[in-house]
Amino acid sequence: MCGIVGYVGKQKAAPLILEGLKRLEYRGYDSAGVAIQQGGRFHVAKKTGRVANLEQEVAQQSFHGTFGIGHTRWATHGGVTDANAHPHLSSDGVIALIHNGVIENYAKLKRFLLEKGYSFRSETDTEVLCNLIAYHYAKEPIPPSGESRFVEAVRKALRHAEGTYGIVVMALDTPGELVTARKGSPLILGLGDGESLVASDVAAIVSRTQTVVYLKDGEIAHLTPSTFAITTQASDTVEPVIDKVTWSISDAELGQHAHFMEKEIFEQPVALENAMRGRFSEDGSTAQFGGLNISAAEFRTIERFMFCSCGTALHACMVTEHLIERFARVPVECDYASEFRYRNSPLHRNCLFFVMSQSGETIDTLAAMREAKRKGYRVLAVSNVVGSTIAREADGGIYQHAGPEVGVASTKAFTSQLLIGAMLALYIGRMRDMSFSDGAQYVAALKGAPDLVRRTLQQAPRVHEIARRFARYTDMLFLGRLSLYPIALEGALKLKEISYLHAEGYPAAEMKHGPIALVSERCPSVFFAIKGEMFNKVVSSMQEIKARQGPIIAIATEGAELPDGLADEVIPIPECHEAVLPIVATIPVQLLAYYMAVERGCDVDKPRNLAKSVTVE
């Protein structure tokens, strides 16, 4: 959740680190800091609030060193204060450390270190780890030639640390060196010309280099400006896998848009085209995927599917459940990844697991995947980030190819997941009993999705006017049936995330089983009124709301005949195939949430208390 940047090279480190921290602001944070090694000591600046506050603080000091570390903190242990911000220094001043994650046994370690004479300035678990490394560094003997006393001290300290971490460490008497290690929190090494970098996200370093190494759990890297070496906790040498980042920094810049969320909403047609590219059979009747690592014959034997995810991605899983059961006639179950590993749910012996995570680093989803694999199940992943932990550890999977998503509230990654879910339903259905002609119609519908989304995005000015009218309300209901119930959940989540309004999503028929008590002239309802078998039933639910003076916004298919005066506002969407409908219906609720947040003066791309990638439990 926090952001990490480290640099060793020939350039002044502070400006490069600050640039990297700015590119990580979308991850969510409440304070920021840098530590630069120069003149035989660490120069540290830390400030609560935005990176801009830190930048002003740094400008008042003379930071000219060429190696250092920087961090944006999302508070876990200890309040939001300058003292609790990272980097932390050991009480003997020898070690500087930044850390993502949680050290669960920090209290026990702290008692031990207090007995050894170490002192503490903050309330954080991170400072405990910093002092623990200093303790082992002071004890570590001069090693034989070729070994690093610095690395060994970090390795020994981490053997005592329980929990999760992604750390970057500097030692005062080893200038020009960084040691970094991970367990459950992502870290990427960037290899440049006479410089080395480390970050928690590629976005922080891609302006300097596109040559990267993704650290794995349990690995420790030792960096200098021109070299790097990776070892394990057991001191084994690791042969690194060097990757190339396939997108440029311009892909993660605003351009002409006011916010990243707005930019990414309007990038959805292209993101959908990228997700489909090369993934349909030559006869145009089914989908095909190159990285599943499971044969068609094996797929035909699967008797149940299990999808685990969190937040927005779980809503995509719920739509996928509906489509697979509808078109492939195979039972599907969805579960919160955060709950799955702690329940002892009986599982079908012939079950295939899927996990979805835009970042590929969501800690709860990663834990659920590992639990399923531990119990002998094959796990496939849908992710947007090449080289992410989930993508690497899964038995196979599908990349979304949506491009970098910077806005905290997921938009293009969500509709990309919906599309891949629809393609999975087609792929499985064609293996079972879906006919060639039905498959061909399905493929044609999916190929037409980007243009349908473009048409729906033309409603943006209309949605903005509706948002101006409804921005003063503090509660809102979102109601849909079948595959649009998860989209109702997603609409409510988006509104909560960036507008800070109370919103609830429900199946439309469930409204009368309790939520109707909330209905009044001060609580608007958003209904998905889609032509088809459920249309009249949804209209009946709308009439129950209207009878109780509840304002109504209807997202309705073009040509749907709503009774006069039933809806206060109508947002039309194109009529489309059932597999594409959730994607198209998502666009108006994304726009509504965005424009409501704008009208309320909210920080759209950096909503309070939220992080883009949740990497701590």
C-alpha positions in Angstrom: 0.0 0.0 0.0 2.9 2.3 0.8 5.4 3.5 -1.8 9.1 2.7 -1.9 11.9 4.3 -4.0 15.6 3.7 -3.6 18.5 5.1 -5.8 22.2 4.6 -6.1 24.1 6.1 -9.0 25.7 9.3 -10.3 22.8 11.7 -10.2 21.6 13.7 -7.2 19.3 11.2 -5.5 16.7 13.5 -3.9 15.1 14.9 -7.1 14.9 11.4 -8.6 13.4 9.9 -5.4 10.8 12.7 -5.1 9.8 12.2 -8.8 9.3 8.5 -8.1 7.3 9.2 -4.9 5.0 11.5 -6.9 4.4 8.7 -9.4 3.4 6.5 -6.5 0.9 8.9 -4.9 -2.0 7.0 -6.4 -1.2 4.1 -4.1 -2.6 5.9 -1.0 -0.5 7.4 1.8 -0.6 10.0 4.6 3.0 11.0 5.0 6.3 11.0 3.0 10.0 11.1 3.7 13.5 10.8 2.2 16.9 9.9 3.6 20.1 10.8 1.7 23.5 9.7 2.7 26.1 12.4 2.4 29.0 13.9 4.4 29.3 10.9 6.6 25.7 11.0 7.9 22.1 10.6 6.9 20.1 13.7 6.0 16.4 13.0 6.6 13.3 15.0 5.8 9.8 13.7 6.7 6.4 15.4 6.5 2.8 14.4 6.9 0.5 15.1 4.0 1.3 15.1 0.3 4.7 14.7 -1.4 4.5 18.4 -2.2 4.9 19.2 1.5 8.0 17.0 1.6 9.3 18.6 -1.6 9.2 22.0 0.1 11.0 20.6 3.1 13.8 19.1 1.0 14.1 22.4 -0.9 15.1 24.1 2.3 18.0 21.7 2.9 21.1 20.9 0.9 20.6 17.4 -0.4 23.3 16.6 -2.9 24.1 12.9 -2.2 23.9 10.4 -5.0 22.2 7.6 -3.0 19.2 7.5 -0.8 15.7 6.1 -0.1 12.2 7.6 -0.1 8.8 6.4 1.1 5.1 7.3 1.2 3.4 5.8 4.3 -0.1 4.6 4.8 -0.4 4.4 8.6 -0.8 1.0 10.3 1.2 1.1 13.5 1.1 4.6 15.1 -0.7 7.8 14.1 -0.1 10.1 11.2 2.8 12.2 12.5 6.2 13.4 11.2 7.9 11.1 13.7 6.1 8.0 12.5 6.8 8.8 8.8 9.6 6.8 7.1 12.6 6.6 6.7 13.5 5.6 10.2 17.0 5.7 11.6 18.4 3.2 14.2 19.0 4.8 17.6 22.8 4.5 17.0 22.4 6.4 13.7 24.0 3.6 11.6 21.0 2.2 9.8 18.3 3.9 7.7 15.2 1.9 6.6 12.0 2.2 4.7 9.3 -0.6 5.0 6.0 -1.7 3.5 4.1 -4.3 5.4 3.5 -5.2 9.1 5.9 -6.8 11.6 3.5 -8.8 13.7 5.9 -9.6 16.5 7.3 -6.1 16.8 6.3 -5.8 20.5 8.4 -8.8 21.6 11.3 -7.6 19.5 11.0 -4.1 20.9 11.3 -5.4 24.5 14.4 -7.3 23.5 16.0 -4.2 21.9 15.1 -1.9 24.9 17.0 -4.4 27.1 20.0 -4.1 24.8 20.0 -0.3 25.1 18.3 0.7 21.9 15.8 3.6 22.0 12.8 4.6 20.0 11.4 7.9 18.6 8.2 6.6 16.9 5.3 4.2 17.5 6.0 2.1 14.5 6.9 -1.5 13.9 9.3 -0.3 11.2 11.6 1.4 13.7 11.8 -1.9 15.6 13.0 -3.7 12.5 15.5 -0.8 11.8 17.0 -1.2 15.3 17.0 -5.0 15.0 19.2 -4.7 11.8 21.4 -2.3 13.6 21.8 -4.7 16.5 22.9 -7.5 14.2 25.1 -5.2 12.2 27.0 -4.2 15.3 27.4 -7.9 16.2 28.3 -9.2 12.7 32.0 -10.0 12.4 34.0 -9.0 9.3 33.1 -11.7 6.8 35.5 -13.6 4.5 36.3 -11.9 1.2 33.4 -11.6 -1.2 30.7 -11.6 1.5 28.8 -8.6 2.8 28.5 -7.9 6.5 25.6 -5.6 5.6 23.6 -8.2 3.8 24.2 -10.8 6.6 22.9 -8.4 9.2 19.7 -7.8 7.3 19.3 -11.5 6.7 19.7 -12.4 10.4 17.3 -9.7 11.5 14.7 -10.8 9.0 14.9 -14.4 10.4 13.4 -13.0 13.6 10.7 -10.9 11.9 7.2 -12.3 11.6 4.7 -10.8 9.2 5.2 -9.1 5.8 7.8 -6.7 4.5 9.3 -5.0 1.6 12.3 -3.1 2.8 15.2 -1.0 1.5 18.1 -0.4 3.9 21.2 1.9 4.0 24.2 1.5 6.3 26.3 4.5 7.2 29.7 2.9 6.7 28.8 1.3 3.3 28.1 4.3 1.1 26.7 3.6 -2.4 25.1 0.4 -1.3 21.4 -0.6 -0.8 20.1 -3.8 0.6 16.4 -4.7 -0.2 14.3 -7.7 0.7 10.7 -8.8 0.4 8.1 -11.1 1.9 4.5 -10.5 0.8 5.2 -6.9 -0.3 6.2 -6.2 -3.9 9.7 -4.9 -4.9 11.2 -4.3 -8.3 14.8 -3.7 -9.1 15.6 -1.2 -11.9 18.9 -1.6 -13.8 20.1 1.6 -15.5 23.3 2.9 -17.0 25.6 3.3 -14.0 22.7 3.4 -11.6 20.4 1.0 -9.8 16.9 1.6 -8.4 14.4 -0.2 -6.3 10.7 0.5 -6.0 7.4 -1.0 -4.9 5.9 -0.2 -8.4 7.3 0.0 -11.9 5.7 3.5 -12.3 8.3 4.9 -9.9 11.3 3.9 -12.0 10.2 3.5 -15.6 11.3 7.1 -16.5 14.9 6.0 -15.7 14.9 2.4 -17.0 12.7 -0.3 -18.5 15.0 -3.1 -17.5 13.8 -4.7 -14.3 14.0 -7.7 -12.0 11.0 -8.7 -9.9 12.1 -9.9 -6.5 10.4 -13.0 -5.2 9.4 -13.7 -1.6 12.3 -14.6 0.6 14.9 -12.9 -1.7 17.4 -10.3 -0.6 19.2 -8.0 -3.2 22.4 -6.1 -2.7 22.7 -3.1 -5.0 25.5 -0.8 -6.1 25.5 1.7 -9.0 26.9 -0.9 -11.4 26.1 -4.3 -9.8 23.4 -6.3 -8.1 23.3 -9.7 -6.5 20.3 -11.7 -5.2 20.4 -14.3 -2.5 17.8 -16.1 -0.4 17.2 -16.3 3.3 19.2 -19.5 3.3 22.2 -17.6 1.6 21.7 -19.4 -1.7 22.6 -17.4 -4.8 19.7 -16.6 -7.2 20.1 -16.4 -10.9 18.0 -13.3 -11.7 15.3 -13.1 -14.5 15.6 -9.8 -16.3 12.4 -8.4 -17.8 11.5 -5.4 -20.0 8.7 -3.1 -19.1 6.4 -2.9 -22.1 4.8 0.5 -21.4 6.3 4.0 -21.2 5.9 6.8 -18.6 3.6 8.6 -21.0 1.0 5.8 -20.5 0.8 6.8 -16.8 0.5 10.6 -17.4 -2.7 12.7 -17.4 -2.5 14.3 -20.8 -5.5 16.5 -21.3 -7.7 15.0 -18.6 -8.4 16.6 -15.2 -7.9 13.3 -13.3 -6.5 9.8 -13.9 -10.0 8.4 -13.2 -11.5 10.4 -16.0 -8.6 9.4 -18.3 -9.0 5.8 -17.5 -12.8 5.8 -18.0 -12.3 7.1 -21.5 -9.5 4.7 -22.2 -11.9 1.7 -21.8 -12.7 1.1 -25.5 -9.0 0.7 -26.2 -8.4 -1.4 -23.1 -11.2 -3.8 -24.2 -9.7 -4.1 -27.7 -6.3 -4.9 -26.1 -7.9 -7.6 -23.9 -9.5 -9.3 -26.9 -6.6 -9.0 -29.4 -5.6 -12.5 -30.7 -7.9 -14.3 -28.4 -10.6 -15.6 -30.7 -10.5 -18.8 -32.8 -10.0 -18.6 -36.5 -13.5 -19.7 -37.2 -14.9 -16.9 -34.9 -16.9 -19.2 -32.7 -15.0 -19.2 -29.4 -12.2 -17.7 -27.3 -8.7 -18.9 -26.9 -6.1 -18.2 -24.3 -2.4 -18.9 -24.5 -1.3 -19.0 -20.9 -3.8 -21.2 -19.0 -1.5 -24.2 -18.9 -4.5 -26.5 -18.9 -5.6 -28.5 -21.9 -9.1 -28.4 -23.4 -9.6 -32.1 -22.4 -8.7 -31.2 -18.7 -11.1 -28.2 -18.9 -14.0 -30.5 -20.0 -13.5 -32.6 -16.8 -13.9 -29.7 -14.4 -17.1 -30.0 -12.4 -17.0 -26.7 -10.5 -15.2 -23.4 -10.5 -14.2 -21.2 -7.6 -13.5 -17.5 -7.9 -11.7 -15.6 -5.1 -11.0 -11.9 -5.1 -11.5 -8.6 -3.2 -13.4 -5.4 -3.8 -14.0 -4.4 -7.4 -12.4 -7.5 -8.7 -14.9 -9.6 -6.7 -17.7 -7.9 -8.5 -16.2 -8.9 -11.8 -16.0 -12.5 -10.4 -19.7 -12.4 -9.6 -20.6 -11.3 -13.1 -18.4 -14.1 -14.4 -20.2 -16.6 -12.1 -23.5 -15.6 -13.7 -22.2 -15.9 -17.3 -20.4 -19.2 -16.8 -23.5 -20.8 -15.2 -25.8 -19.2 -17.9 -23.7 -20.2 -21.0 -21.6 -23.2 -19.8 -24.0 -24.7 -17.3 -21.2 -25.4 -14.7 -21.6 -24.5 -11.0 -19.6 -21.5 -9.9 -18.9 -20.1 -6.4 -17.4 -16.7 -5.5 -15.8 -15.9 -2.2 -14.1 -13.0 -0.6 -10.4 -13.9 -0.7 -9.9 -12.3 2.7 -12.4 -14.9 4.2 -11.5 -18.0 2.1 -8.2 -18.9 3.8 -9.8 -18.7 7.3 -12.8 -20.8 6.6 -12.7 -24.6 6.3 -15.2 -24.8 3.5 -15.7 -28.3 1.9 -14.5 -28.1 -1.7 -15.4 -30.2 -4.6 -12.6 -32.6 -5.5 -12.7 -31.6 -9.2 -12.7 -27.8 -8.8 -10.6 -25.2 -10.7 -9.7 -22.0 -8.9 -9.5 -18.6 -10.4 -8.3 -15.4 -8.7 -8.5 -11.9 -10.0 -6.3 -9.0 -9.0 -5.5 -5.9 -11.1 -2.2 -5.4 -9.4 -1.4 -9.0 -8.9 -0.1 -8.1 -5.4 -3.4 -8.0 -3.3 -2.3 -9.7 -0.1 -5.7 -11.4 0.7 -6.0 -12.7 -2.9 -2.4 -14.0 -2.8 -3.1 -15.7 0.5 -6.2 -17.4 -0.8 -4.4 -18.6 -3.9 -1.6 -20.1 -1.8 -4.2 -21.8 0.5 -5.9 -23.4 -2.5 -2.6 -24.6 -3.9 -1.6 -25.9 -0.5 -4.8 -28.1 -0.6 -3.8 -29.4 -4.0 -6.0 -27.3 -6.3 -4.9 -25.8 -9.6 -5.2 -22.0 -9.6 -5.4 -19.7 -12.6 -5.1 -15.9 -12.3 -6.5 -12.9 -14.1 -4.1 -10.0 -13.6 -3.1 -6.7 -15.3 0.6 -6.7 -14.2 3.2 -8.8 -15.8 5.7 -10.1 -13.3 3.4 -9.6 -10.3 3.5 -12.1 -7.5 0.1 -13.6 -8.2 0.9 -13.9 -12.0 4.2 -15.7 -11.1 2.8 -18.1 -8.5 -0.4 -19.1 -10.4 -0.4 -22.3 -12.4 -1.5 -20.3 -15.4 -3.5 -17.3 -16.2 -4.7 -14.4 -18.4 -3.2 -11.0 -18.6 -5.6 -8.1 -19.1 -3.4 -5.8 -21.1 -5.3 -2.8 -19.9 -2.2 -0.7 -19.4 -1.2 1.1 -16.2 -4.2 2.1 -14.0 -3.3 5.0 -11.7 -6.6 6.1 -10.3 -7.4 4.4 -7.0 -11.0 3.6 -8.1 -10.6 0.9 -10.7 -12.4 1.6 -14.0 -10.7 0.2 -17.1 -9.2 -2.7 -15.2 -12.8 -3.7 -14.0 -14.4 -3.7 -17.5 -11.4 -5.6 -18.8 -12.0 -8.2 -16.1 -15.7 -8.3 -17.1 -14.7 -8.9 -20.7 -12.2 -11.7 -19.8 -14.9 -13.3 -17.6 -17.3 -13.2 -20.5 -14.6 -14.8 -22.8 -14.1 -17.5 -20.2 -17.8 -18.3 -20.2 -17.7 -18.6 -24.0 -14.6 -20.7 -23.9 -16.1 -23.1 -21.4 -19.5 -23.1 -23.0 -18.2 -24.0 -26.4 -16.5 -27.0 -24.8 -19.8 -28.2 -23.4 -23.1 -27.6 -25.2 -23.0 -24.1 -26.8 -23.6 -24.4 -30.6 -21.3 -23.0 -33.3 -23.9 -20.3 -34.3 -24.5 -19.2 -30.7 -20.7 -19.0 -30.2 -20.3 -16.9 -33.4 -23.0 -14.5 -32.2 -21.3 -14.3 -28.8 -17.9 -13.5 -30.4 -19.5 -10.8 -32.6 -21.1 -9.2 -29.5 -17.8 -9.2 -27.7 -16.0 -7.7 -30.7 -18.6 -4.9 -30.8 -18.2 -4.1 -27.1 -15.6 -1.3 -27.5 -17.9 0.6 -29.9 -20.8 0.2 -27.6 -18.7 1.7 -24.8 -17.7 4.6 -27.0 -21.4 5.3 -27.7 -22.2 5.1 -24.0 -19.3 7.5 -23.1 -21.1 10.1 -25.2 -23.6 10.3 -22.4 -20.9 11.9 -20.2 -22.3 15.5 -20.4 -25.7 14.2 -19.6 -24.4 12.2 -16.6 -22.5 15.3 -15.4 -25.7 17.3 -15.3 -27.4 14.6 -13.3 -24.5 14.5 -10.9 -24.8 18.3 -10.3 -28.4 17.7 -9.3 -27.8 14.8 -7.0 -24.4 15.7 -5.4 -26.1 17.3 -2.4 -27.6 13.9 -1.3 -25.8 11.8 1.3 -27.3 8.4 0.7 -28.0 6.4 -2.5 -29.2 2.9 -3.4 -28.1 1.0 -6.5 -30.4 -1.8 -7.7 -30.1 -4.4 -10.5 -31.1 -8.0 -11.4 -29.1 -11.0 -12.4 -25.7 -10.0 -13.9 -26.4 -6.4 -13.1 -26.7 -6.9 -9.4 -22.8 -7.0 -9.2 -22.8 -3.8 -11.3 -25.1 -2.3 -8.7 -22.6 -3.3 -6.0 -19.8 -1.8 -8.1 -21.7 1.5 -8.6 -22.3 1.8 -4.9 -18.6 1.0 -4.2 -17.4 3.6 -6.7 -19.6 6.3 -5.1 -18.4 5.4 -1.6 -14.7 5.3 -2.7 -14.4 8.8 -4.2 -17.5 10.8 -3.2 -17.6 9.6 0.5 -21.3 9.1 0.2 -23.2 6.3 1.9 -24.3 3.9 -0.9 -25.7 0.4 -1.0 -26.0 -2.1 -3.8 -28.8 -4.7 -3.8 -30.7 -7.1 -6.1 -33.7 -5.0 -7.1 -36.2 -7.5 -5.7 -34.4 -7.5 -2.3 -35.3 -3.9 -1.8 -38.6 -4.7 -0.3 -36.9 -7.1 2.2 -35.5 -4.3 4.3 -33.7 -1.6 2.4 -37.0 0.1 1.5 -36.9 1.4 5.0 -34.2 3.8 3.9 -36.2 5.2 1.0 -37.3 8.8 1.3 -37.2 12.0 -0.7 -33.6 12.4 0.6 -32.4 8.9 -0.7 -32.2 8.5 -4.5 -32.1 5.1 -6.1 -30.3 4.1 -9.3 -32.0 1.3 -11.2 -30.8 -0.8 -14.1 -34.0 -1.0 -16.2 -33.0 -3.3 -19.1 -35.4 -4.6 -21.8 -36.0 -8.3 -21.4 -37.7 -10.8 -19.0 -36.8 -8.8 -15.9 -37.9 -5.4 -17.2 -41.5 -5.4 -15.8 -40.3 -6.7 -12.4 -37.7 -3.9 -12.2 -40.4 -1.3 -13.1 -42.6 -2.7 -10.3 -39.7 -2.1 -7.8 -39.2 1.4 -9.2 -42.9 2.1 -8.6 -42.6 1.0 -5.0 -39.7 3.5 -4.5 -41.7 6.3 -6.3 -44.7 5.7 -4.1 -42.5 6.6 -1.1 -41.2 9.8 -2.7 -37.8 8.3 -3.5 -36.0 10.1 -6.5 -35.0 7.6 -9.3 -32.2 7.6 -11.8 -32.8 4.9 -14.4 -30.0 3.4 -16.5 -32.2 2.0 -19.3 -31.7 0.4 -22.7 -32.6 2.6 -25.6 -36.2 2.2 -26.5 -37.3 0.9 -23.1 -40.8 2.2 -22.4 -40.8 3.4 -18.8 -44.1 4.8 -17.4 -44.3 8.6 -17.7 -42.8 10.3 -14.6 -41.5 7.1 -13.0 -37.8 8.1 -13.4 -36.6 11.6 -12.5 -33.6 11.1 -14.8 -32.9 8.5 -17.5 -29.4 7.6 -18.8 -29.8 5.6 -22.0 -27.4 2.7 -23.0 -27.4 0.7 -26.2 -29.3 -2.6 -26.4 -26.7 -5.4 -26.5 -25.9 -9.1 -25.9 -26.3 -10.4 -22.4 -22.5 -11.1 -22.2 -21.7 -7.5 -23.0 -24.5 -5.8 -21.0 -22.5 -5.7 -17.7 -19.6 -3.9 -19.4 -21.9 -1.3 -21.1 -24.0 -0.8 -17.9 -20.9 -0.1 -15.9 -20.0 3.1 -17.8 -22.9 5.3 -16.5 -22.2 4.4 -12.8 -18.5 5.1 -13.2 -19.3 8.5 -14.8 -21.9 9.2 -12.1 -19.4 8.5 -9.3 -16.7 10.5 -11.0 -18.8 13.6 -11.6 -20.4 13.4 -8.1 -16.9 13.5 -6.6 -15.9 16.4 -8.8 -19.1 18.4 -7.8 -18.4 17.7 -4.1 -14.8 18.9 -4.4 -13.3 15.5 -3.5 -9.7 14.4 -4.3 -10.8 11.9 -7.0 -7.5 10.2 -7.6 -6.4 10.1 -4.0 -9.5 9.3 -1.9 -9.0 9.4 1.8 -7.9 6.2 3.6 -7.7 4.2 0.4 -4.8 2.6 -1.4 -4.6 1.3 -5.0 -3.0 -2.0 -4.0 -3.8 -3.5 -0.6 -0.6 -5.3 0.4 -1.2 -5.7 4.2 -3.9 -7.7 5.9 
